[in-house]
Amino acid sequence: MPPWVGFHTIRSHNDTGALMADDEKIELSGQDARAGATPHVTRYVLAISLTLVVVVFAALLFLYR
């Protein structure tokens, strides 16, 4: 499995604030490692931009005929 799929290994500070040794690993799931929201805005941006491109090309077609 590629390293970017599944669990991610990161270096971190331990509870006392000291940097952990290289051989100490913390494994987090992809969702935990990302630590952010994924609001699924891409589908709306794609739909709106595709609609705008079709409208602009249709307008250009009718204007320059």
mmCIF file of the N, C-alpha and C atoms, coordinates in Angstrom:
data_MODEL
# 
_entry.id   MODEL 
# 
loop_
_atom_site.group_PDB 
_atom_site.id 
_atom_site.type_symbol 
_atom_site.label_atom_id 
_atom_site.label_alt_id 
_atom_site.label_comp_id 
_atom_site.label_asym_id 
_atom_site.label_entity_id 
_atom_site.label_seq_id 
_atom_site.pdbx_PDB_ins_code 
_atom_site.Cartn_x 
_atom_site.Cartn_y 
_atom_site.Cartn_z 
_atom_site.occupancy 
_atom_site.B_iso_or_equiv 
_atom_site.pdbx_formal_charge 
_atom_site.auth_seq_id 
_atom_site.auth_comp_id 
_atom_site.auth_asym_id 
_atom_site.auth_atom_id 
_atom_site.pdbx_PDB_model_num 
ATOM 1   N N  . MET A 1 1  ? 0.841   -1.168 0.000   1.00 0.00 ? 1  MET A N  1 
ATOM 2   C CA . MET A 1 1  ? 0.000   0.000  0.000   1.00 0.00 ? 1  MET A CA 1 
ATOM 3   C C  . MET A 1 1  ? 0.896   1.244  0.000   1.00 0.00 ? 1  MET A C  1 
ATOM 4   N N  . PRO A 1 2  ? 0.579   2.243  -0.813  1.00 0.00 ? 2  PRO A N  1 
ATOM 5   C CA . PRO A 1 2  ? 1.391   3.467  -0.841  1.00 0.00 ? 2  PRO A CA 1 
ATOM 6   C C  . PRO A 1 2  ? 1.354   4.175  0.510   1.00 0.00 ? 2  PRO A C  1 
ATOM 7   N N  . PRO A 1 3  ? 2.391   4.934  0.832   1.00 0.00 ? 3  PRO A N  1 
ATOM 8   C CA . PRO A 1 3  ? 2.461   5.575  2.155   1.00 0.00 ? 3  PRO A CA 1 
ATOM 9   C C  . PRO A 1 3  ? 1.390   6.633  2.373   1.00 0.00 ? 3  PRO A C  1 
ATOM 10  N N  . TRP A 1 4  ? 0.800   7.183  1.327   1.00 0.00 ? 4  TRP A N  1 
ATOM 11  C CA . TRP A 1 4  ? -0.196  8.234  1.502   1.00 0.00 ? 4  TRP A CA 1 
ATOM 12  C C  . TRP A 1 4  ? -1.598  7.672  1.707   1.00 0.00 ? 4  TRP A C  1 
ATOM 13  N N  . VAL A 1 5  ? -1.743  6.356  1.695   1.00 0.00 ? 5  VAL A N  1 
ATOM 14  C CA . VAL A 1 5  ? -3.042  5.726  1.903   1.00 0.00 ? 5  VAL A CA 1 
ATOM 15  C C  . VAL A 1 5  ? -3.062  5.104  3.288   1.00 0.00 ? 5  VAL A C  1 
ATOM 16  N N  . GLY A 1 6  ? -4.150  5.292  4.010   1.00 0.00 ? 6  GLY A N  1 
ATOM 17  C CA . GLY A 1 6  ? -4.303  4.632  5.304   1.00 0.00 ? 6  GLY A CA 1 
ATOM 18  C C  . GLY A 1 6  ? -3.702  5.434  6.431   1.00 0.00 ? 6  GLY A C  1 
ATOM 19  N N  . PHE A 1 7  ? -2.786  4.824  7.160   1.00 0.00 ? 7  PHE A N  1 
ATOM 20  C CA . PHE A 1 7  ? -2.209  5.465  8.335   1.00 0.00 ? 7  PHE A CA 1 
ATOM 21  C C  . PHE A 1 7  ? -0.972  6.269  7.967   1.00 0.00 ? 7  PHE A C  1 
ATOM 22  N N  . HIS A 1 8  ? -0.787  7.367  8.668   1.00 0.00 ? 8  HIS A N  1 
ATOM 23  C CA . HIS A 1 8  ? 0.351   8.255  8.437   1.00 0.00 ? 8  HIS A CA 1 
ATOM 24  C C  . HIS A 1 8  ? 1.208   8.280  9.694   1.00 0.00 ? 8  HIS A C  1 
ATOM 25  N N  . THR A 1 9  ? 2.497   8.318  9.510   1.00 0.00 ? 9  THR A N  1 
ATOM 26  C CA . THR A 1 9  ? 3.424   8.383  10.629  1.00 0.00 ? 9  THR A CA 1 
ATOM 27  C C  . THR A 1 9  ? 3.980   9.798  10.707  1.00 0.00 ? 9  THR A C  1 
ATOM 28  N N  . ILE A 1 10 ? 3.928   10.389 11.889  1.00 0.00 ? 10 ILE A N  1 
ATOM 29  C CA . ILE A 1 10 ? 4.427   11.752 12.060  1.00 0.00 ? 10 ILE A CA 1 
ATOM 30  C C  . ILE A 1 10 ? 5.356   11.798 13.262  1.00 0.00 ? 10 ILE A C  1 
ATOM 31  N N  . ARG A 1 11 ? 6.255   12.772 13.275  1.00 0.00 ? 11 ARG A N  1 
ATOM 32  C CA . ARG A 1 11 ? 7.074   13.027 14.463  1.00 0.00 ? 11 ARG A CA 1 
ATOM 33  C C  . ARG A 1 11 ? 6.338   14.058 15.296  1.00 0.00 ? 11 ARG A C  1 
ATOM 34  N N  . SER A 1 12 ? 6.430   13.903 16.590  1.00 0.00 ? 12 SER A N  1 
ATOM 35  C CA . SER A 1 12 ? 5.672   14.780 17.465  1.00 0.00 ? 12 SER A CA 1 
ATOM 36  C C  . SER A 1 12 ? 6.415   14.982 18.776  1.00 0.00 ? 12 SER A C  1 
ATOM 37  N N  . HIS A 1 13 ? 5.864   15.868 19.580  1.00 0.00 ? 13 HIS A N  1 
ATOM 38  C CA . HIS A 1 13 ? 6.352   16.071 20.938  1.00 0.00 ? 13 HIS A CA 1 
ATOM 39  C C  . HIS A 1 13 ? 5.585   15.132 21.849  1.00 0.00 ? 13 HIS A C  1 
ATOM 40  N N  . ASN A 1 14 ? 6.264   14.648 22.871  1.00 0.00 ? 14 ASN A N  1 
ATOM 41  C CA . ASN A 1 14 ? 5.547   13.816 23.832  1.00 0.00 ? 14 ASN A CA 1 
ATOM 42  C C  . ASN A 1 14 ? 4.841   14.711 24.839  1.00 0.00 ? 14 ASN A C  1 
ATOM 43  N N  . ASP A 1 15 ? 4.250   14.124 25.875  1.00 0.00 ? 15 ASP A N  1 
ATOM 44  C CA . ASP A 1 15 ? 3.464   14.889 26.839  1.00 0.00 ? 15 ASP A CA 1 
ATOM 45  C C  . ASP A 1 15 ? 4.288   15.913 27.616  1.00 0.00 ? 15 ASP A C  1 
ATOM 46  N N  . THR A 1 16 ? 5.571   15.684 27.756  1.00 0.00 ? 16 THR A N  1 
ATOM 47  C CA . THR A 1 16 ? 6.415   16.626 28.497  1.00 0.00 ? 16 THR A CA 1 
ATOM 48  C C  . THR A 1 16 ? 6.935   17.749 27.613  1.00 0.00 ? 16 THR A C  1 
ATOM 49  N N  . GLY A 1 17 ? 6.683   17.708 26.344  1.00 0.00 ? 17 GLY A N  1 
ATOM 50  C CA . GLY A 1 17 ? 7.117   18.741 25.428  1.00 0.00 ? 17 GLY A CA 1 
ATOM 51  C C  . GLY A 1 17 ? 8.425   18.433 24.736  1.00 0.00 ? 17 GLY A C  1 
ATOM 52  N N  . ALA A 1 18 ? 9.078   17.341 25.110  1.00 0.00 ? 18 ALA A N  1 
ATOM 53  C CA . ALA A 1 18 ? 10.341  16.972 24.469  1.00 0.00 ? 18 ALA A CA 1 
ATOM 54  C C  . ALA A 1 18 ? 10.055  16.297 23.127  1.00 0.00 ? 18 ALA A C  1 
ATOM 55  N N  . LEU A 1 19 ? 10.930  16.539 22.182  1.00 0.00 ? 19 LEU A N  1 
ATOM 56  C CA . LEU A 1 19 ? 10.771  15.922 20.872  1.00 0.00 ? 19 LEU A CA 1 
ATOM 57  C C  . LEU A 1 19 ? 10.997  14.427 20.989  1.00 0.00 ? 19 LEU A C  1 
ATOM 58  N N  . MET A 1 20 ? 10.132  13.666 20.372  1.00 0.00 ? 20 MET A N  1 
ATOM 59  C CA . MET A 1 20 ? 10.234  12.207 20.459  1.00 0.00 ? 20 MET A CA 1 
ATOM 60  C C  . MET A 1 20 ? 11.385  11.706 19.596  1.00 0.00 ? 20 MET A C  1 
ATOM 61  N N  . ALA A 1 21 ? 11.915  10.565 19.940  1.00 0.00 ? 21 ALA A N  1 
ATOM 62  C CA . ALA A 1 21 ? 12.994  9.958  19.170  1.00 0.00 ? 21 ALA A CA 1 
ATOM 63  C C  . ALA A 1 21 ? 12.467  9.523  17.806  1.00 0.00 ? 21 ALA A C  1 
ATOM 64  N N  . ASP A 1 22 ? 13.387  9.396  16.833  1.00 0.00 ? 22 ASP A N  1 
ATOM 65  C CA . ASP A 1 22 ? 12.987  9.017  15.485  1.00 0.00 ? 22 ASP A CA 1 
ATOM 66  C C  . ASP A 1 22 ? 12.315  7.655  15.421  1.00 0.00 ? 22 ASP A C  1 
ATOM 67  N N  . ASP A 1 23 ? 12.668  6.754  16.332  1.00 0.00 ? 23 ASP A N  1 
ATOM 68  C CA . ASP A 1 23 ? 12.083  5.427  16.259  1.00 0.00 ? 23 ASP A CA 1 
ATOM 69  C C  . ASP A 1 23 ? 10.722  5.340  16.962  1.00 0.00 ? 23 ASP A C  1 
ATOM 70  N N  . GLU A 1 24 ? 10.318  6.399  17.674  1.00 0.00 ? 24 GLU A N  1 
ATOM 71  C CA . GLU A 1 24 ? 8.985   6.441  18.259  1.00 0.00 ? 24 GLU A CA 1 
ATOM 72  C C  . GLU A 1 24 ? 8.030   7.001  17.228  1.00 0.00 ? 24 GLU A C  1 
ATOM 73  N N  . LYS A 1 25 ? 6.968   6.277  16.945  1.00 0.00 ? 25 LYS A N  1 
ATOM 74  C CA . LYS A 1 25 ? 6.044   6.709  15.902  1.00 0.00 ? 25 LYS A CA 1 
ATOM 75  C C  . LYS A 1 25 ? 4.635   6.838  16.452  1.00 0.00 ? 25 LYS A C  1 
ATOM 76  N N  . ILE A 1 26 ? 3.928   7.809  15.926  1.00 0.00 ? 26 ILE A N  1 
ATOM 77  C CA . ILE A 1 26 ? 2.513   7.985  16.241  1.00 0.00 ? 26 ILE A CA 1 
ATOM 78  C C  . ILE A 1 26 ? 1.758   7.707  14.944  1.00 0.00 ? 26 ILE A C  1 
ATOM 79  N N  . GLU A 1 27 ? 0.821   6.798  15.002  1.00 0.00 ? 27 GLU A N  1 
ATOM 80  C CA . GLU A 1 27 ? 0.052   6.479  13.803  1.00 0.00 ? 27 GLU A CA 1 
ATOM 81  C C  . GLU A 1 27 ? -1.335  7.083  13.918  1.00 0.00 ? 27 GLU A C  1 
ATOM 82  N N  . LEU A 1 28 ? -1.712  7.838  12.910  1.00 0.00 ? 28 LEU A N  1 
ATOM 83  C CA . LEU A 1 28 ? -3.023  8.465  12.849  1.00 0.00 ? 28 LEU A CA 1 
ATOM 84  C C  . LEU A 1 28 ? -3.718  8.019  11.581  1.00 0.00 ? 28 LEU A C  1 
ATOM 85  N N  . SER A 1 29 ? -5.034  7.981  11.610  1.00 0.00 ? 29 SER A N  1 
ATOM 86  C CA . SER A 1 29 ? -5.778  7.683  10.389  1.00 0.00 ? 29 SER A CA 1 
ATOM 87  C C  . SER A 1 29 ? -5.669  8.887  9.451   1.00 0.00 ? 29 SER A C  1 
ATOM 88  N N  . GLY A 1 30 ? -6.037  8.712  8.214   1.00 0.00 ? 30 GLY A N  1 
ATOM 89  C CA . GLY A 1 30 ? -5.975  9.806  7.248   1.00 0.00 ? 30 GLY A CA 1 
ATOM 90  C C  . GLY A 1 30 ? -6.821  10.989 7.667   1.00 0.00 ? 30 GLY A C  1 
ATOM 91  N N  . GLN A 1 31 ? -8.004  10.729 8.210   1.00 0.00 ? 31 GLN A N  1 
ATOM 92  C CA . GLN A 1 31 ? -8.890  11.794 8.667   1.00 0.00 ? 31 GLN A CA 1 
ATOM 93  C C  . GLN A 1 31 ? -8.271  12.557 9.835   1.00 0.00 ? 31 GLN A C  1 
ATOM 94  N N  . ASP A 1 32 ? -7.680  11.833 10.795  1.00 0.00 ? 32 ASP A N  1 
ATOM 95  C CA . ASP A 1 32 ? -7.053  12.495 11.939  1.00 0.00 ? 32 ASP A CA 1 
ATOM 96  C C  . ASP A 1 32 ? -5.804  13.267 11.540  1.00 0.00 ? 32 ASP A C  1 
ATOM 97  N N  . ALA A 1 33 ? -5.032  12.734 10.606  1.00 0.00 ? 33 ALA A N  1 
ATOM 98  C CA . ALA A 1 33 ? -3.810  13.414 10.166  1.00 0.00 ? 33 ALA A CA 1 
ATOM 99  C C  . ALA A 1 33 ? -4.150  14.693 9.404   1.00 0.00 ? 33 ALA A C  1 
ATOM 100 N N  . ARG A 1 34 ? -5.231  14.670 8.650   1.00 0.00 ? 34 ARG A N  1 
ATOM 101 C CA . ARG A 1 34 ? -5.651  15.852 7.895   1.00 0.00 ? 34 ARG A CA 1 
ATOM 102 C C  . ARG A 1 34 ? -6.132  16.927 8.848   1.00 0.00 ? 34 ARG A C  1 
ATOM 103 N N  . ALA A 1 35 ? -6.846  16.548 9.903   1.00 0.00 ? 35 ALA A N  1 
ATOM 104 C CA . ALA A 1 35 ? -7.332  17.448 10.953  1.00 0.00 ? 35 ALA A CA 1 
ATOM 105 C C  . ALA A 1 35 ? -8.075  18.648 10.387  1.00 0.00 ? 35 ALA A C  1 
ATOM 106 N N  . GLY A 1 36 ? -8.868  18.422 9.394   1.00 0.00 ? 36 GLY A N  1 
ATOM 107 C CA . GLY A 1 36 ? -9.646  19.510 8.842   1.00 0.00 ? 36 GLY A CA 1 
ATOM 108 C C  . GLY A 1 36 ? -10.948 19.012 8.265   1.00 0.00 ? 36 GLY A C  1 
ATOM 109 N N  . ALA A 1 37 ? -11.826 19.934 7.976   1.00 0.00 ? 37 ALA A N  1 
ATOM 110 C CA . ALA A 1 37 ? -13.116 19.593 7.399   1.00 0.00 ? 37 ALA A CA 1 
ATOM 111 C C  . ALA A 1 37 ? -12.988 19.516 5.878   1.00 0.00 ? 37 ALA A C  1 
ATOM 112 N N  . THR A 1 38 ? -13.779 18.661 5.294   1.00 0.00 ? 38 THR A N  1 
ATOM 113 C CA . THR A 1 38 ? -13.855 18.575 3.832   1.00 0.00 ? 38 THR A CA 1 
ATOM 114 C C  . THR A 1 38 ? -15.292 18.881 3.437   1.00 0.00 ? 38 THR A C  1 
ATOM 115 N N  . PRO A 1 39 ? -15.597 20.140 3.106   1.00 0.00 ? 39 PRO A N  1 
ATOM 116 C CA . PRO A 1 39 ? -16.987 20.560 2.921   1.00 0.00 ? 39 PRO A CA 1 
ATOM 117 C C  . PRO A 1 39 ? -17.609 20.201 1.567   1.00 0.00 ? 39 PRO A C  1 
ATOM 118 N N  . HIS A 1 40 ? -16.911 19.543 0.688   1.00 0.00 ? 40 HIS A N  1 
ATOM 119 C CA . HIS A 1 40 ? -17.458 19.118 -0.608  1.00 0.00 ? 40 HIS A CA 1 
ATOM 120 C C  . HIS A 1 40 ? -17.946 20.292 -1.457  1.00 0.00 ? 40 HIS A C  1 
ATOM 121 N N  . VAL A 1 41 ? -17.191 21.376 -1.442  1.00 0.00 ? 41 VAL A N  1 
ATOM 122 C CA . VAL A 1 41 ? -17.552 22.553 -2.227  1.00 0.00 ? 41 VAL A CA 1 
ATOM 123 C C  . VAL A 1 41 ? -17.185 22.347 -3.699  1.00 0.00 ? 41 VAL A C  1 
ATOM 124 N N  . THR A 1 42 ? -16.296 21.423 -3.983  1.00 0.00 ? 42 THR A N  1 
ATOM 125 C CA . THR A 1 42 ? -15.786 21.226 -5.337  1.00 0.00 ? 42 THR A CA 1 
ATOM 126 C C  . THR A 1 42 ? -16.896 20.947 -6.328  1.00 0.00 ? 42 THR A C  1 
ATOM 127 N N  . ARG A 1 43 ? -17.868 20.149 -5.943  1.00 0.00 ? 43 ARG A N  1 
ATOM 128 C CA . ARG A 1 43 ? -18.954 19.823 -6.881  1.00 0.00 ? 43 ARG A CA 1 
ATOM 129 C C  . ARG A 1 43 ? -19.734 21.057 -7.292  1.00 0.00 ? 43 ARG A C  1 
ATOM 130 N N  . TYR A 1 44 ? -19.904 22.016 -6.353  1.00 0.00 ? 44 TYR A N  1 
ATOM 131 C CA . TYR A 1 44 ? -20.633 23.237 -6.688  1.00 0.00 ? 44 TYR A CA 1 
ATOM 132 C C  . TYR A 1 44 ? -19.798 24.150 -7.570  1.00 0.00 ? 44 TYR A C  1 
ATOM 133 N N  . VAL A 1 45 ? -18.514 24.254 -7.290  1.00 0.00 ? 45 VAL A N  1 
ATOM 134 C CA . VAL A 1 45 ? -17.630 25.076 -8.122  1.00 0.00 ? 45 VAL A CA 1 
ATOM 135 C C  . VAL A 1 45 ? -17.588 24.515 -9.541  1.00 0.00 ? 45 VAL A C  1 
ATOM 136 N N  . LEU A 1 46 ? -17.489 23.199 -9.670  1.00 0.00 ? 46 LEU A N  1 
ATOM 137 C CA . LEU A 1 46 ? -17.463 22.576 -10.988 1.00 0.00 ? 46 LEU A CA 1 
ATOM 138 C C  . LEU A 1 46 ? -18.766 22.817 -11.740 1.00 0.00 ? 46 LEU A C  1 
ATOM 139 N N  . ALA A 1 47 ? -19.893 22.632 -11.092 1.00 0.00 ? 47 ALA A N  1 
ATOM 140 C CA . ALA A 1 47 ? -21.191 22.819 -11.757 1.00 0.00 ? 47 ALA A CA 1 
ATOM 141 C C  . ALA A 1 47 ? -21.394 24.263 -12.187 1.00 0.00 ? 47 ALA A C  1 
ATOM 142 N N  . ILE A 1 48 ? -21.075 25.207 -11.306 1.00 0.00 ? 48 ILE A N  1 
ATOM 143 C CA . ILE A 1 48 ? -21.263 26.624 -11.634 1.00 0.00 ? 48 ILE A CA 1 
ATOM 144 C C  . ILE A 1 48 ? -20.324 27.052 -12.754 1.00 0.00 ? 48 ILE A C  1 
ATOM 145 N N  . SER A 1 49 ? -19.057 26.663 -12.680 1.00 0.00 ? 49 SER A N  1 
ATOM 146 C CA . SER A 1 49 ? -18.107 27.078 -13.712 1.00 0.00 ? 49 SER A CA 1 
ATOM 147 C C  . SER A 1 49 ? -18.429 26.430 -15.058 1.00 0.00 ? 49 SER A C  1 
ATOM 148 N N  . LEU A 1 50 ? -18.855 25.182 -15.060 1.00 0.00 ? 50 LEU A N  1 
ATOM 149 C CA . LEU A 1 50 ? -19.240 24.525 -16.317 1.00 0.00 ? 50 LEU A CA 1 
ATOM 150 C C  . LEU A 1 50 ? -20.447 25.208 -16.932 1.00 0.00 ? 50 LEU A C  1 
ATOM 151 N N  . THR A 1 51 ? -21.417 25.558 -16.118 1.00 0.00 ? 51 THR A N  1 
ATOM 152 C CA . THR A 1 51 ? -22.595 26.271 -16.613 1.00 0.00 ? 51 THR A CA 1 
ATOM 153 C C  . THR A 1 51 ? -22.213 27.626 -17.189 1.00 0.00 ? 51 THR A C  1 
ATOM 154 N N  . LEU A 1 52 ? -21.346 28.341 -16.500 1.00 0.00 ? 52 LEU A N  1 
ATOM 155 C CA . LEU A 1 52 ? -20.914 29.655 -16.998 1.00 0.00 ? 52 LEU A CA 1 
ATOM 156 C C  . LEU A 1 52 ? -20.161 29.541 -18.320 1.00 0.00 ? 52 LEU A C  1 
ATOM 157 N N  . VAL A 1 53 ? -19.317 28.541 -18.462 1.00 0.00 ? 53 VAL A N  1 
ATOM 158 C CA . VAL A 1 53 ? -18.573 28.354 -19.709 1.00 0.00 ? 53 VAL A CA 1 
ATOM 159 C C  . VAL A 1 53 ? -19.537 28.055 -20.850 1.00 0.00 ? 53 VAL A C  1 
ATOM 160 N N  . VAL A 1 54 ? -20.519 27.211 -20.626 1.00 0.00 ? 54 VAL A N  1 
ATOM 161 C CA . VAL A 1 54 ? -21.495 26.890 -21.672 1.00 0.00 ? 54 VAL A CA 1 
ATOM 162 C C  . VAL A 1 54 ? -22.282 28.132 -22.060 1.00 0.00 ? 54 VAL A C  1 
ATOM 163 N N  . VAL A 1 55 ? -22.700 28.932 -21.088 1.00 0.00 ? 55 VAL A N  1 
ATOM 164 C CA . VAL A 1 55 ? -23.455 30.157 -21.371 1.00 0.00 ? 55 VAL A CA 1 
ATOM 165 C C  . VAL A 1 55 ? -22.601 31.154 -22.147 1.00 0.00 ? 55 VAL A C  1 
ATOM 166 N N  . VAL A 1 56 ? -21.359 31.325 -21.747 1.00 0.00 ? 56 VAL A N  1 
ATOM 167 C CA . VAL A 1 56 ? -20.478 32.273 -22.446 1.00 0.00 ? 56 VAL A CA 1 
ATOM 168 C C  . VAL A 1 56 ? -20.209 31.810 -23.867 1.00 0.00 ? 56 VAL A C  1 
ATOM 169 N N  . PHE A 1 57 ? -19.928 30.526 -24.069 1.00 0.00 ? 57 PHE A N  1 
ATOM 170 C CA . PHE A 1 57 ? -19.689 30.036 -25.431 1.00 0.00 ? 57 PHE A CA 1 
ATOM 171 C C  . PHE A 1 57 ? -20.941 30.125 -26.287 1.00 0.00 ? 57 PHE A C  1 
ATOM 172 N N  . ALA A 1 58 ? -22.111 29.884 -25.707 1.00 0.00 ? 58 ALA A N  1 
ATOM 173 C CA . ALA A 1 58 ? -23.363 30.022 -26.461 1.00 0.00 ? 58 ALA A CA 1 
ATOM 174 C C  . ALA A 1 58 ? -23.581 31.480 -26.852 1.00 0.00 ? 58 ALA A C  1 
ATOM 175 N N  . ALA A 1 59 ? -23.301 32.405 -25.941 1.00 0.00 ? 59 ALA A N  1 
ATOM 176 C CA . ALA A 1 59 ? -23.443 33.829 -26.247 1.00 0.00 ? 59 ALA A CA 1 
ATOM 177 C C  . ALA A 1 59 ? -22.470 34.242 -27.338 1.00 0.00 ? 59 ALA A C  1 
ATOM 178 N N  . LEU A 1 60 ? -21.233 33.767 -27.281 1.00 0.00 ? 60 LEU A N  1 
ATOM 179 C CA . LEU A 1 60 ? -20.262 34.094 -28.321 1.00 0.00 ? 60 LEU A CA 1 
ATOM 180 C C  . LEU A 1 60 ? -20.681 33.510 -29.665 1.00 0.00 ? 60 LEU A C  1 
ATOM 181 N N  . LEU A 1 61 ? -21.234 32.333 -29.659 1.00 0.00 ? 61 LEU A N  1 
ATOM 182 C CA . LEU A 1 61 ? -21.692 31.710 -30.896 1.00 0.00 ? 61 LEU A CA 1 
ATOM 183 C C  . LEU A 1 61 ? -22.791 32.519 -31.557 1.00 0.00 ? 61 LEU A C  1 
ATOM 184 N N  . PHE A 1 62 ? -23.743 33.008 -30.759 1.00 0.00 ? 62 PHE A N  1 
ATOM 185 C CA . PHE A 1 62 ? -24.839 33.792 -31.317 1.00 0.00 ? 62 PHE A CA 1 
ATOM 186 C C  . PHE A 1 62 ? -24.418 35.202 -31.672 1.00 0.00 ? 62 PHE A C  1 
ATOM 187 N N  . LEU A 1 63 ? -23.460 35.778 -30.978 1.00 0.00 ? 63 LEU A N  1 
ATOM 188 C CA . LEU A 1 63 ? -23.022 37.145 -31.259 1.00 0.00 ? 63 LEU A CA 1 
ATOM 189 C C  . LEU A 1 63 ? -22.151 37.218 -32.519 1.00 0.00 ? 63 LEU A C  1 
ATOM 190 N N  . TYR A 1 64 ? -21.328 36.233 -32.762 1.00 0.00 ? 64 TYR A N  1 
ATOM 191 C CA . TYR A 1 64 ? -20.392 36.304 -33.876 1.00 0.00 ? 64 TYR A CA 1 
ATOM 192 C C  . TYR A 1 64 ? -20.793 35.416 -35.042 1.00 0.00 ? 64 TYR A C  1 
ATOM 193 N N  . ARG A 1 65 ? -22.056 35.155 -35.200 1.00 0.00 ? 65 ARG A N  1 
ATOM 194 C CA . ARG A 1 65 ? -22.546 34.381 -36.342 1.00 0.00 ? 65 ARG A CA 1 
ATOM 195 C C  . ARG A 1 65 ? -22.820 35.232 -37.525 1.00 0.00 ? 65 ARG A C  1 
# 
